Amino acid sequence: MLSIAEQVNSGRLVCPRTHAPLQWDDGWLTTADAAYRYPLIHGVPVMMPEAQQAAYLAQEQGKMAIEYQQAGRQPLWPRWVTRWAARDYRSEPSRRAFAQTVAQQPDGALCVAVGGGPFHVHPRLTNLNIGLFANVHVVGDAYALPYADDAVDAFHIEAVLEHLEFPETAVAEMFRALRPGGQVLAVTPFMQHFHAYPNHFQNYTLVGQERLLRRAGFEIRSAGVCVGPTYALTSLNYRFVAEYVHLPLLRQLLLALFAGWALLVRPLDAHLNRRANAHILASTTYVHAAKPLP
Ligand SMILES: C[S@@+](CC[C@H](N)C(=O)[O-])C[C@H]1O[C@@H](n2cnc3c(N)ncnc32)[C@H](O)[C@@H]1O
């Protein structure tokens, strides 16, 4: 990943309010006229008003990060078993889109994961998040990205658009900050339960997500299912029990049953994802797009 120092010194990481370049000033990043300044917390620039950041943390107390990190705890069995069990059999076209957007970028490319963390899904990605927790490299708001116009080579935004009350604003911000020819990969839930990180406003159909990006000016390169129908069905089964079955013994029994069922049937998605109607019950869909060249 392009270091924060390189991002600042090259004028790409800028003031989110004025888009003016920043200077280093005794542990702060400041605009040349000193009108705005942003602190670094353990080396992570906090590129938004402190009050906004404090409000987010107070509201959620890092709930999502805690949940994600608990999921990552070492159990009694080897890690590969957990990784295998958690496989989502995402589609080949969506993997190719990720490779083209992020993995195949040249050294020195600036690739930003909006709403990224606590996982660092690729070493090239700079995780930008409204909360400060593990693997967040820049604290910032999707509605006011701290990047200059045409400064970013690629954006990855996965499982985030559903949490934004104004997704159009975030998409317009990515369009502004992306260089012409730069790519964006959006992956968003369609068939998923309500999950508030910190809130949950909508899910997207495939066509809905495609139109969202097209309306902002993006050219669509490919679009389709990312995580398929069997994953959707099994995770909703599991969630139903976790949410509504309270008798302890029955709950444990059903949870174990559905977990086993999920392991058995999820590989079906490797086949279903190739079907034209896979998006009708997909867990998530993806849209791979580019900012047109002038
Ligand atoms: C469901 S999580 C997805 C995390 C990660 N992208 C992944 O796929 O594992 C949604 C993330 O979006 C972040 N988020 C919500 N609103 C945001 C905003 N306005 N700007 C930046 N990040 C935001 C949340 O803090 C949360 O970490």
The ligand as an SDF file (V2000), in Angstrom:
LIG
                    3D

 27 29  0  0  0  0  0  0  0  0999 V2000
  -20.3930   -4.2990    7.0820 C   0  0  0  0  0  0  0  0  0  0  0  0
  -18.9460   -3.3670    7.3580 S   0  0  0  0  0  0  0  0  0  0  0  0
  -17.9510   -3.8690    5.9970 C   0  0  0  0  0  0  0  0  0  0  0  0
  -16.4870   -3.8330    6.3310 C   0  0  0  0  0  0  0  0  0  0  0  0
  -15.5730   -4.3280    5.1960 C   0  0  0  0  0  0  0  0  0  0  0  0
  -15.7080   -3.5250    3.9960 N   0  0  0  0  0  0  0  0  0  0  0  0
  -15.8090   -5.7890    4.8900 C   0  0  0  0  0  0  0  0  0  0  0  0
  -16.2940   -6.0900    3.7830 O   0  0  0  0  0  0  0  0  0  0  0  0
  -15.5020   -6.6250    5.7460 O   0  0  0  0  0  0  0  0  0  0  0  0
  -19.3940   -1.6920    6.9360 C   0  0  0  0  0  0  0  0  0  0  0  0
  -18.2910   -0.6750    7.2800 C   0  0  0  0  0  0  0  0  0  0  0  0
  -18.6250    0.6070    6.7320 O   0  0  0  0  0  0  0  0  0  0  0  0
  -18.1590    1.5990    7.6430 C   0  0  0  0  0  0  0  0  0  0  0  0
  -18.8700    2.8500    7.3870 N   0  0  0  0  0  0  0  0  0  0  0  0
  -20.1790    3.1090    7.6610 C   0  0  0  0  0  0  0  0  0  0  0  0
  -20.4600    4.3630    7.2980 N   0  0  0  0  0  0  0  0  0  0  0  0
  -19.3310    4.9130    6.7740 C   0  0  0  0  0  0  0  0  0  0  0  0
  -18.9940    6.1890    6.2290 C   0  0  0  0  0  0  0  0  0  0  0  0
  -19.8870    7.1670    6.1350 N   0  0  0  0  0  0  0  0  0  0  0  0
  -17.7310    6.3960    5.7970 N   0  0  0  0  0  0  0  0  0  0  0  0
  -16.7890    5.4040    5.8870 C   0  0  0  0  0  0  0  0  0  0  0  0
  -17.0510    4.1750    6.3980 N   0  0  0  0  0  0  0  0  0  0  0  0
  -18.3030    3.9340    6.8330 C   0  0  0  0  0  0  0  0  0  0  0  0
  -18.4810    1.0030    9.0030 C   0  0  0  0  0  0  0  0  0  0  0  0
  -17.7350    1.6080   10.0280 O   0  0  0  0  0  0  0  0  0  0  0  0
  -18.1150   -0.4640    8.7750 C   0  0  0  0  0  0  0  0  0  0  0  0
  -16.7750   -0.7210    9.1210 O   0  0  0  0  0  0  0  0  0  0  0  0
  1  2  1  0
  2  3  1  0
  2 10  1  0
  3  4  1  0
  4  5  1  0
  5  6  1  0
  5  7  1  0
  7  8  2  0
  7  9  1  0
 10 11  1  0
 11 12  1  0
 11 26  1  0
 12 13  1  0
 13 14  1  0
 13 24  1  0
 14 15  1  0
 14 23  1  0
 15 16  2  0
 16 17  1  0
 17 18  1  0
 17 23  2  0
 18 19  1  0
 18 20  2  0
 20 21  1  0
 21 22  2  0
 22 23  1  0
 24 25  1  0
 24 26  1  0
 26 27  1  0
M  CHG  2   2   1   9  -1
M  END
$$$$
